[in-house]
Amino acid sequence: QRDEHHPPAAQSGAAPRGGLIAVVKVTYVEHTGAEHLIDVPQGVSLMRGAVDSETPGIVGECGGQMACGTCHVYLDEPWLTKSGPRSAFEAGMLALSDNTRDNSRLACQIRASEALEGIVVRTPASQP
């Protein structure tokens, strides 16, 4: 099952390039296997893209301040490498989760970019 959502450019906050808002296609996969294909403006966090589009599985209670861990996601290769390394603070926040794996990240710490076009983000069965 695939759900597609394209947020209005006016809500994106991304800078226009050539009159158009540059977006990255992100597939959020729920633990049930349901997929949601979302256009996330470049420069916007993957957490914000999910929350703004009401994508299930990512809560973002702290609004992206890395204070709650409710945007925990799993990234497979090559996306894990392309998303960049975890900071020490992010690693500490993830250590508080029962569902942490080697490929765990906080979606609030990953910004949509051209390098992440087509990224697949998987959500755990539950958030903290």
C-alpha positions in Angstrom: 0.0 0.0 0.0 1.5 3.3 -1.1 0.3 6.8 -0.1 1.6 9.8 -1.9 1.6 13.4 -0.5 3.1 16.5 -2.0 3.2 19.4 0.5 2.4 22.8 -0.8 5.5 24.9 -1.5 4.2 27.7 0.7 4.6 25.5 3.7 8.0 24.2 2.9 10.2 27.0 4.0 12.8 25.9 1.4 14.5 28.4 -0.9 13.3 28.5 -4.5 15.7 27.5 -7.2 14.8 28.6 -10.7 11.3 29.5 -9.5 10.6 26.0 -8.2 11.0 24.5 -4.8 13.6 21.7 -4.9 12.3 18.6 -3.3 13.6 15.1 -2.4 11.4 12.0 -2.8 11.4 10.2 0.5 9.7 6.8 1.1 8.7 6.3 4.7 8.0 2.6 5.5 5.9 1.8 8.5 6.7 -1.3 10.6 3.6 -2.9 8.9 5.2 -2.4 5.5 2.8 0.4 4.4 4.8 2.9 2.3 4.3 6.7 2.1 6.0 8.6 -0.7 6.6 12.2 0.4 8.1 15.2 -1.3 10.4 16.8 1.3 11.8 20.2 0.4 15.6 20.3 0.4 17.0 21.6 3.7 14.0 20.4 5.7 14.5 17.5 8.2 13.1 14.1 7.4 11.2 14.4 10.7 9.6 17.7 9.7 8.7 16.2 6.3 7.0 13.3 8.0 5.2 15.3 10.7 4.0 18.0 8.2 2.5 15.3 6.0 1.0 13.4 8.9 3.0 10.3 8.0 2.4 7.5 10.7 5.3 6.2 12.7 7.2 9.5 13.3 6.0 11.7 16.1 8.6 14.4 16.6 7.3 15.5 20.0 10.2 17.9 20.7 9.9 19.6 17.3 13.4 18.5 16.1 15.4 19.6 19.2 16.8 16.1 19.7 15.2 15.9 23.1 12.7 13.0 22.8 13.8 10.3 20.3 10.3 10.0 18.8 11.6 10.4 15.3 13.7 7.2 15.5 14.2 5.6 12.1 16.2 2.8 10.5 18.3 3.5 7.3 19.6 0.8 5.1 22.7 1.2 2.9 23.6 3.3 1.0 21.3 5.8 2.8 22.9 5.3 6.2 26.3 6.3 4.8 24.9 9.1 2.7 23.0 10.6 5.6 26.3 11.3 7.5 27.5 10.1 10.9 25.5 10.3 14.1 26.7 13.0 16.5 27.6 11.9 20.0 24.5 13.5 21.3 22.3 11.7 18.8 24.0 8.4 19.7 23.3 9.1 23.4 19.6 9.9 22.6 19.3 6.7 20.6 20.9 4.7 23.5 17.7 5.4 25.5 15.6 3.5 23.0 14.8 -0.2 23.3 14.6 -0.5 19.5 18.1 0.9 18.6 20.1 -0.9 15.9 23.4 -0.2 14.2 21.4 1.5 11.4 19.3 3.7 13.8 19.1 7.5 13.2 16.9 10.4 14.4 15.0 11.8 11.5 15.3 15.3 12.9 19.1 15.1 12.3 18.8 14.3 8.6 18.2 17.1 6.2 16.7 16.4 2.8 19.3 16.9 0.1 20.0 16.0 -3.5 22.3 13.2 -2.3 19.3 11.6 -0.5 16.9 11.6 -3.5 14.9 8.4 -3.2 15.9 7.6 0.4 13.9 4.9 2.2 13.3 5.5 5.9 11.9 2.6 8.0 10.1 3.3 11.3 10.2 1.0 14.4 7.1 -0.7 15.7 6.9 2.0 18.4 8.5 5.3 19.4 9.7 6.1 23.0 
